[in-house]
């Protein structure tokens, strides 16, 4: 213990060493610890501000992303609606074209039928005239006399009344 007693002796040197240590501590605290602590707090605050700013930017980015996704979905929906409207319009045009073609075909058939009917009536009238002429030529030969215009017309009229219009058209 004597060796240890020599190391720690309670005298004025010991008191001055303790006072020097306390003064050194206070000076270091004032000059070094406080600025270092303030610098560390400021750095910590800057880091926290940077983290907060990054979080805010991230939130804004997420909001922009959601807004973009909504706009993209709206654009896709508008595209689908445009395509649907175009299809409906094309279907309507197709139906109109088909209906118009059917109407034209019906008109052409009606015109053709009317033309056929006119041609049929014309042919029947020509055939009637031919038969009548042949019949009168035959009658003239049988009677061996020449008919005048008045007699000719009377014979045609009697012949048509006897044979009848209905038989010629059937």
ZIQUI-V822224 format. One line per field, one symbol per residue. psi: psi as a letter, one per 20 degrees, with the letter a starting at -180 (. if undefined). burial: + if it has 9 or more other C-alpha atoms within 8 Angstrom, else -. A space follows every 10 residues. Layout:
psi=???
burial=???
//
This chain:
psi=hhhhhhgopn ahggghgggg ggggggghgg hggghggggg ggghgggggg gggggghggg ggghgggghg gghggggggg hggggggggg gggggggggg gggggggggg gggggggghg gghggggggg ggghhhgggg hgikqpqrgg hghghggggh hggqhhhhi.
burial=---------- ---++----- ------++++ -++++----- ---------- ---------- ---------- ---------- ---------- ---------- ---------- ---------- +--+---+-- -+---+--++ ---------- -+---+---+ ----------
//
